[in-house]
Amino acid sequence: MLLARRKLKIETERLTLRTPQHSDFRAWTALRVKSRDYLSPWEPAWAPDHLSRKSFTNRVYWAQRSVSQGSALPLFLIRREDEALVGAITLDNIRRGPAQAGTLGYWSGEPFARQGYMREAIHAVVHHAFTRLDLSRIEAACLPENVASRGLLERTGFKYEGVAQSYLQINGRWRTHVLYASLRSDRRGKTEVG
């Protein structure tokens, strides 16, 4: 199973989800720069070397190690029609044993937002996690005011579970997040939170 993960590709209707490659550096940097103002309210502050080739190279090596060790599944979203980098999704903090769980995080570049790409990616990664990785629970968190991300999680089958105070540093401040989860055998019904 570990060897199969190393060259992992997940296909959706319009996307190929695959691990980052060194050749993605220019596309990734361009998309991050173009989307900086769009992403910064929702992400941790970027390190001074965030956009450097060295930092990206470290990201690629981390992705390869994480996949081979089974600790994370960091994937780039590549639009098949033109090979454009759309964004990224990561199933991280994969816990085995009695937990069988992981944490989902994602971002899309501003030019590709609200076109259904991340919905496709989330459905595919959750399906892969439940059927191929044998996980039982996928967790996700977002800022309470991130209406788009909350709606996306709810439309992809995640259920609201609560609030975590000072959960992550976002844009330089400790921020409270709302917590969601998708369960392999979910009988909880729909949850709606205002």
FISEVO-956186 format. One record per residue: x, y, z of N, C-alpha, C in turn; residue number from 1; chain. Coordinates in nm, 3 decimals. Example, Ala and Ser with C-alpha at 12.3 -4.5 7.8 and 13.67 -1.06 7.14 Angstrom:
1.319	-0.569	0.780	1.230	-0.450	0.780	1.320	-0.330	0.780	1	A
1.285	-0.225	0.708	1.367	-0.106	0.714	1.290	0.003	0.787	2	A
***
This chain:
0.082	-0.120	0.000	0.000	0.000	0.000	0.086	0.126	0.000	1	A
0.200	0.124	0.069	0.286	0.241	0.071	0.340	0.274	-0.067	2	A
0.379	0.173	-0.146	0.429	0.199	-0.280	0.320	0.259	-0.368	3	A
0.197	0.213	-0.352	0.088	0.267	-0.433	0.066	0.415	-0.402	4	A
0.089	0.457	-0.279	0.068	0.597	-0.242	0.175	0.690	-0.301	5	A
0.294	0.635	-0.323	0.405	0.719	-0.368	0.374	0.788	-0.501	6	A
0.312	0.720	-0.595	0.278	0.775	-0.726	0.128	0.803	-0.735	7	A
0.070	0.840	-0.625	-0.073	0.856	-0.615	-0.129	0.962	-0.709	8	A
-0.235	0.926	-0.778	-0.313	1.021	-0.857	-0.459	0.987	-0.834	9	A
-0.538	1.089	-0.807	-0.682	1.071	-0.792	-0.748	1.155	-0.901	10	A
-0.836	1.094	-0.976	-0.904	1.163	-1.085	-1.046	1.201	-1.044	11	A
-1.087	1.322	-1.081	-1.226	1.364	-1.066	-1.277	1.397	-1.206	12	A
-1.395	1.451	-1.214	-1.452	1.483	-1.345	-1.360	1.575	-1.426	13	A
-1.304	1.679	-1.359	-1.223	1.777	-1.432	-1.080	1.789	-1.385	14	A
-1.044	1.719	-1.278	-0.914	1.740	-1.214	-0.834	1.612	-1.200	15	A
-0.703	1.630	-1.195	-0.612	1.526	-1.148	-0.554	1.578	-1.017	16	A
-0.569	1.500	-0.912	-0.509	1.534	-0.782	-0.383	1.452	-0.770	17	A
-0.269	1.519	-0.749	-0.141	1.450	-0.740	-0.048	1.526	-0.647	18	A
0.057	1.457	-0.602	0.154	1.522	-0.515	0.228	1.632	-0.591	19	A
0.274	1.735	-0.519	0.351	1.842	-0.584	0.481	1.789	-0.642	20	A
0.523	1.850	-0.752	0.648	1.815	-0.817	0.734	1.940	-0.827	21	A
0.864	1.920	-0.838	0.956	2.035	-0.849	0.917	2.126	-0.965	22	A
0.867	2.068	-1.074	0.831	2.146	-1.192	0.707	2.234	-1.171	23	A
0.639	2.219	-1.058	0.521	2.301	-1.027	0.558	2.437	-0.967	24	A
0.685	2.461	-0.941	0.726	2.581	-0.867	0.671	2.710	-0.927	25	A
0.691	2.732	-1.055	0.649	2.859	-1.117	0.496	2.875	-1.113	26	A
0.424	2.770	-1.144	0.278	2.778	-1.143	0.227	2.803	-1.002	27	A
0.286	2.735	-0.903	0.244	2.751	-0.764	0.272	2.894	-0.716	28	A
0.394	2.943	-0.744	0.431	3.077	-0.701	0.340	3.182	-0.766	29	A
0.317	3.168	-0.896	0.232	3.265	-0.967	0.091	3.266	-0.910	30	A
0.035	3.149	-0.883	-0.101	3.141	-0.830	-0.108	3.197	-0.688	31	A
-0.009	3.167	-0.605	-0.007	3.219	-0.468	0.005	3.372	-0.469	32	A
0.092	3.426	-0.554	0.109	3.572	-0.562	-0.021	3.637	-0.610	33	A
-0.080	3.581	-0.715	-0.204	3.637	-0.771	-0.319	3.631	-0.670	34	A
-0.315	3.532	-0.582	-0.426	3.509	-0.488	-0.395	3.555	-0.346	35	A
-0.285	3.624	-0.326	-0.241	3.660	-0.190	-0.349	3.733	-0.110	36	A
-0.407	3.838	-0.165	-0.509	3.914	-0.093	-0.634	3.831	-0.067	37	A
-0.666	3.743	-0.159	-0.781	3.654	-0.146	-0.760	3.551	-0.035	38	A
-0.637	3.499	-0.022	-0.607	3.392	0.074	-0.570	3.440	0.213	39	A
-0.506	3.557	0.223	-0.448	3.598	0.351	-0.547	3.609	0.467	40	A
-0.674	3.644	0.448	-0.764	3.647	0.564	-0.790	3.508	0.624	41	A
-0.760	3.402	0.550	-0.798	3.267	0.593	-0.680	3.178	0.626	42	A
-0.558	3.224	0.602	-0.441	3.139	0.618	-0.346	3.191	0.726	43	A
-0.260	3.101	0.776	-0.150	3.150	0.861	-0.064	3.249	0.783	44	A
-0.002	3.342	0.854	0.084	3.441	0.787	0.197	3.367	0.714	45	A
0.229	3.415	0.595	0.334	3.353	0.516	0.471	3.385	0.576	46	A
0.557	3.287	0.583	0.696	3.308	0.626	0.765	3.397	0.522	47	A
0.870	3.468	0.561	0.940	3.556	0.465	0.988	3.482	0.339	48	A
1.021	3.352	0.354	1.070	3.276	0.238	0.961	3.189	0.174	49	A
0.834	3.216	0.205	0.722	3.133	0.159	0.727	3.105	0.009	50	A
0.759	3.205	-0.069	0.755	3.191	-0.215	0.891	3.154	-0.277	51	A
0.989	3.123	-0.195	1.123	3.091	-0.247	1.128	2.950	-0.304	52	A
1.222	2.930	-0.396	1.239	2.797	-0.454	1.280	2.697	-0.346	53	A
1.366	2.738	-0.253	1.410	2.648	-0.146	1.291	2.603	-0.062	54	A
1.204	2.695	-0.027	1.086	2.661	0.052	0.996	2.564	-0.026	55	A
0.980	2.589	-0.156	0.897	2.500	-0.237	0.961	2.361	-0.248	56	A
1.092	2.357	-0.265	1.163	2.229	-0.271	1.141	2.151	-0.142	57	A
1.150	2.218	-0.029	1.122	2.153	0.100	0.979	2.101	0.106	58	A
0.885	2.177	0.049	0.744	2.135	0.045	0.729	2.006	-0.036	59	A
0.798	1.998	-0.149	0.791	1.879	-0.234	0.849	1.758	-0.160	60	A
0.964	1.776	-0.096	1.024	1.665	-0.021	0.935	1.623	0.096	61	A
0.876	1.720	0.166	0.784	1.687	0.276	0.666	1.606	0.223	62	A
0.612	1.647	0.108	0.499	1.574	0.051	0.538	1.430	0.019	63	A
0.654	1.411	-0.041	0.697	1.275	-0.075	0.714	1.189	0.050	64	A
0.779	1.245	0.152	0.799	1.170	0.279	0.664	1.139	0.344	65	A
0.577	1.237	0.348	0.447	1.219	0.414	0.365	1.109	0.348	66	A
0.364	1.107	0.217	0.288	1.005	0.146	0.350	0.868	0.170	67	A
0.483	0.858	0.160	0.547	0.727	0.178	0.533	0.677	0.322	68	A
0.528	0.768	0.420	0.512	0.729	0.560	0.365	0.712	0.600	69	A
0.274	0.755	0.514	0.132	0.744	0.546	0.083	0.845	0.647	70	A
0.158	0.954	0.668	0.118	1.054	0.768	0.036	1.169	0.711	71	A
0.042	1.188	0.580	-0.035	1.295	0.515	-0.049	1.264	0.367	72	A
-0.145	1.331	0.307	-0.172	1.317	0.164	-0.183	1.457	0.105	73	A
-0.068	1.522	0.073	-0.070	1.657	0.017	-0.083	1.649	-0.135	74	A
-0.186	1.711	-0.189	-0.215	1.699	-0.332	-0.239	1.835	-0.396	75	A
-0.189	1.851	-0.517	-0.220	1.968	-0.598	-0.338	1.934	-0.686	76	A
-0.423	2.031	-0.713	-0.536	2.015	-0.802	-0.495	2.068	-0.939	77	A
-0.488	1.978	-1.036	-0.447	2.013	-1.172	-0.568	1.997	-1.263	78	A
-0.607	2.107	-1.329	-0.720	2.100	-1.424	-0.672	2.029	-1.550	79	A
-0.739	1.920	-1.585	-0.692	1.838	-1.697	-0.699	1.909	-1.831	80	A
-0.798	1.995	-1.852	-0.815	2.056	-1.984	-0.695	2.139	-2.027	81	A
-0.623	2.200	-1.932	-0.510	2.286	-1.968	-0.390	2.271	-1.873	82	A
-0.396	2.173	-1.782	-0.287	2.148	-1.686	-0.265	2.265	-1.589	83	A
-0.364	2.351	-1.573	-0.351	2.464	-1.480	-0.358	2.416	-1.336	84	A
-0.271	2.474	-1.252	-0.278	2.448	-1.108	-0.392	2.530	-1.052	85	A
-0.488	2.464	-0.989	-0.610	2.526	-0.937	-0.596	2.560	-0.789	86	A
-0.525	2.474	-0.714	-0.512	2.491	-0.570	-0.450	2.366	-0.511	87	A
-0.476	2.344	-0.382	-0.420	2.227	-0.315	-0.516	2.179	-0.206	88	A
-0.505	2.051	-0.176	-0.582	1.990	-0.068	-0.489	1.893	0.004	89	A
-0.496	1.892	0.135	-0.410	1.804	0.213	-0.491	1.732	0.320	90	A
-0.478	1.602	0.321	-0.528	1.522	0.433	-0.406	1.500	0.521	91	A
-0.403	1.567	0.634	-0.284	1.572	0.719	-0.314	1.508	0.854	92	A
-0.211	1.493	0.933	-0.226	1.442	1.070	-0.304	1.311	1.070	93	A
-0.268	1.222	0.978	-0.336	1.093	0.970	-0.297	1.011	1.092	94	A
-0.399	0.971	1.167	-0.380	0.896	1.290	-0.436	0.756	1.273	95	A
-0.354	0.658	1.306	-0.395	0.518	1.294	-0.436	0.465	1.431	96	A
-0.446	0.336	1.444	-0.486	0.277	1.570	-0.634	0.300	1.593	97	A
-0.673	0.329	1.717	-0.815	0.343	1.746	-0.878	0.467	1.681	98	A
-0.799	0.567	1.642	-0.857	0.690	1.586	-0.897	0.674	1.440	99	A
-0.806	0.623	1.355	-0.831	0.609	1.211	-0.890	0.739	1.156	100	A
-0.819	0.850	1.175	-0.872	0.982	1.140	-0.765	1.067	1.073	101	A
-0.808	1.175	1.011	-0.717	1.271	0.951	-0.784	1.407	0.947	102	A
-0.704	1.510	0.917	-0.751	1.648	0.914	-0.737	1.702	0.773	103	A
-0.844	1.761	0.721	-0.848	1.812	0.585	-0.823	1.963	0.584	104	A
-0.737	2.007	0.494	-0.715	2.149	0.469	-0.708	2.172	0.320	105	A
-0.741	2.292	0.274	-0.745	2.316	0.129	-0.738	2.465	0.100	106	A
-0.700	2.498	-0.021	-0.706	2.634	-0.072	-0.718	2.629	-0.223	107	A
-0.784	2.727	-0.278	-0.788	2.739	-0.424	-0.745	2.880	-0.460	108	A
-0.683	2.891	-0.576	-0.645	3.023	-0.625	-0.769	3.104	-0.659	109	A
-0.759	3.234	-0.641	-0.875	3.321	-0.665	-0.936	3.303	-0.804	110	A
-0.857	3.288	-0.912	-0.920	3.273	-1.044	-1.007	3.147	-1.056	111	A
-0.989	3.051	-0.967	-1.060	2.923	-0.977	-1.167	2.905	-0.869	112	A
-1.185	3.006	-0.787	-1.281	2.996	-0.676	-1.425	2.990	-0.728	113	A
-1.508	2.921	-0.652	-1.652	2.911	-0.676	-1.687	2.855	-0.815	114	A
-1.604	2.759	-0.859	-1.632	2.690	-0.985	-1.651	2.539	-0.964	115	A
-1.657	2.497	-0.837	-1.683	2.358	-0.805	-1.560	2.268	-0.802	116	A
-1.442	2.324	-0.825	-1.322	2.241	-0.825	-1.293	2.183	-0.687	117	A
-1.303	2.266	-0.584	-1.270	2.215	-0.451	-1.376	2.115	-0.404	118	A
-1.500	2.134	-0.443	-1.603	2.036	-0.410	-1.566	1.899	-0.468	119	A
-1.525	1.897	-0.594	-1.480	1.772	-0.658	-1.364	1.711	-0.581	120	A
-1.268	1.795	-0.545	-1.147	1.747	-0.477	-1.181	1.691	-0.339	121	A
-1.265	1.760	-0.265	-1.301	1.712	-0.131	-1.373	1.578	-0.141	122	A
-1.471	1.568	-0.230	-1.541	1.440	-0.246	-1.442	1.328	-0.278	123	A
-1.347	1.354	-0.368	-1.252	1.251	-0.410	-1.158	1.212	-0.296	124	A
-1.106	1.309	-0.222	-1.012	1.279	-0.114	-1.083	1.207	0.000	125	A
-1.203	1.250	0.034	-1.277	1.182	0.141	-1.308	1.037	0.100	126	A
-1.351	1.017	-0.024	-1.377	0.882	-0.072	-1.250	0.796	-0.065	127	A
-1.139	0.852	-0.110	-1.011	0.782	-0.105	-0.973	0.748	0.040	128	A
-0.992	0.844	0.129	-0.957	0.822	0.270	-1.040	0.710	0.332	129	A
-1.168	0.705	0.299	-1.255	0.603	0.356	-1.235	0.466	0.292	130	A
-1.216	0.463	0.159	-1.211	0.334	0.090	-1.071	0.278	0.074	131	A
-0.971	0.364	0.055	-0.834	0.316	0.031	-0.747	0.322	0.155	132	A
-0.765	0.426	0.235	-0.682	0.441	0.355	-0.749	0.383	0.479	133	A
-0.875	0.342	0.466	-0.951	0.282	0.575	-0.964	0.375	0.695	134	A
-0.974	0.506	0.670	-0.999	0.599	0.779	-1.147	0.597	0.813	135	A
-1.179	0.639	0.933	-1.318	0.641	0.979	-1.371	0.783	0.995	136	A
-1.280	0.880	1.010	-1.321	1.017	1.041	-1.227	1.116	0.973	137	A
-1.286	1.215	0.906	-1.210	1.325	0.846	-1.259	1.453	0.912	138	A
-1.165	1.529	0.968	-1.198	1.654	1.037	-1.156	1.773	0.952	139	A
-1.224	1.883	0.969	-1.189	2.008	0.902	-1.230	2.123	0.993	140	A
-1.163	2.235	0.978	-1.193	2.353	1.059	-1.180	2.477	0.971	141	A
-1.261	2.578	1.001	-1.248	2.704	0.929	-1.295	2.817	1.021	142	A
-1.262	2.938	0.982	-1.305	3.054	1.058	-1.457	3.066	1.051	143	A
-1.521	3.106	1.160	-1.667	3.115	1.161	-1.722	3.205	1.050	144	A
-1.650	3.313	1.017	-1.700	3.406	0.916	-1.669	3.363	0.773	145	A
-1.600	3.251	0.755	-1.569	3.202	0.621	-1.690	3.125	0.567	146	A
-1.789	3.200	0.525	-1.916	3.144	0.481	-1.896	3.049	0.363	147	A
-1.808	3.085	0.271	-1.785	2.999	0.154	-1.729	2.863	0.196	148	A
-1.632	2.861	0.285	-1.572	2.734	0.327	-1.671	2.653	0.410	149	A
-1.746	2.718	0.495	-1.847	2.645	0.573	-1.951	2.582	0.482	150	A
-1.997	2.657	0.385	-2.094	2.604	0.289	-2.038	2.487	0.210	151	A
-1.912	2.500	0.170	-1.846	2.393	0.095	-1.839	2.265	0.179	152	A
-1.797	2.278	0.303	-1.790	2.160	0.390	-1.927	2.097	0.407	153	A
-2.028	2.178	0.429	-2.164	2.124	0.448	-2.215	2.057	0.320	154	A
-2.186	2.116	0.204	-2.231	2.057	0.077	-2.158	1.927	0.044	155	A
-2.041	1.907	0.104	-1.966	1.784	0.077	-1.984	1.681	0.188	156	A
-2.085	1.700	0.273	-2.122	1.598	0.370	-2.060	1.612	0.507	157	A
-1.986	1.719	0.531	-1.930	1.741	0.665	-2.039	1.798	0.755	158	A
-2.034	1.758	0.881	-2.131	1.805	0.980	-2.062	1.893	1.083	159	A
-2.129	1.998	1.123	-2.080	2.089	1.226	-2.071	2.015	1.358	160	A
-1.958	2.030	1.429	-1.941	1.962	1.557	-1.913	2.056	1.674	161	A
-1.874	2.178	1.646	-1.849	2.267	1.759	-1.748	2.375	1.727	162	A
-1.691	2.431	1.833	-1.600	2.544	1.823	-1.472	2.511	1.898	163	A
-1.359	2.552	1.842	-1.230	2.539	1.909	-1.172	2.679	1.929	164	A
-1.157	2.718	2.053	-1.104	2.850	2.086	-0.955	2.857	2.052	165	A
-0.911	2.969	1.999	-0.769	2.992	1.967	-0.707	2.869	1.898	166	A
-0.771	2.823	1.795	-0.736	2.697	1.727	-0.608	2.710	1.643	167	A
-0.599	2.816	1.563	-0.483	2.837	1.476	-0.451	2.985	1.468	168	A
-0.326	3.014	1.439	-0.288	3.153	1.409	-0.319	3.178	1.263	169	A
-0.408	3.270	1.237	-0.446	3.306	1.102	-0.412	3.453	1.082	170	A
-0.338	3.479	0.976	-0.300	3.616	0.944	-0.241	3.686	1.067	171	A
-0.164	3.611	1.145	-0.091	3.667	1.258	-0.163	3.674	1.391	172	A
-0.289	3.624	1.399	-0.365	3.628	1.525	-0.421	3.490	1.556	173	A
-0.425	3.456	1.687	-0.491	3.332	1.728	-0.639	3.348	1.702	174	A
-0.696	3.251	1.629	-0.836	3.262	1.590	-0.915	3.137	1.629	175	A
-1.037	3.161	1.673	-1.132	3.055	1.700	-1.182	2.999	1.567	176	A
-1.202	2.868	1.562	-1.251	2.802	1.441	-1.376	2.721	1.472	177	A
-1.457	2.700	1.370	-1.567	2.605	1.380	-1.517	2.472	1.327	178	A
-1.560	2.366	1.391	-1.513	2.231	1.360	-1.619	2.151	1.288	179	A
-1.575	2.078	1.187	-1.663	1.992	1.108	-1.599	1.853	1.100	180	A
-1.680	1.752	1.072	-1.627	1.618	1.048	-1.717	1.543	0.951	181	A
-1.654	1.453	0.878	-1.724	1.358	0.792	-1.687	1.220	0.843	182	A
-1.787	1.138	0.866	-1.766	1.003	0.918	-1.797	0.901	0.810	183	A
-1.719	0.793	0.807	-1.742	0.689	0.707	-1.884	0.634	0.717	184	A
-1.930	0.610	0.836	-2.066	0.559	0.857	-2.142	0.665	0.935	185	A
-2.189	0.767	0.864	-2.251	0.882	0.932	-2.403	0.868	0.933	186	A
-2.458	0.856	1.050	-2.603	0.848	1.065	-2.658	0.969	1.141	187	A
-2.578	1.077	1.146	-2.618	1.192	1.228	-2.724	1.281	1.163	188	A
-2.747	1.266	1.033	-2.842	1.356	0.967	-2.778	1.490	0.940	189	A
-2.853	1.576	0.876	-2.802	1.707	0.837	-2.796	1.800	0.958	190	A
-2.690	1.879	0.965	-2.681	1.981	1.069	-2.678	2.117	1.002	191	A
-2.745	2.212	1.060	-2.743	2.348	1.009	-2.710	2.441	1.123	192	A
-2.613	2.525	1.101	-2.569	2.619	1.203	-2.568	2.757	1.141	193	A
-2.617	2.855	1.213	-2.626	2.992	1.161	-2.498	3.066	1.169	194	A
***
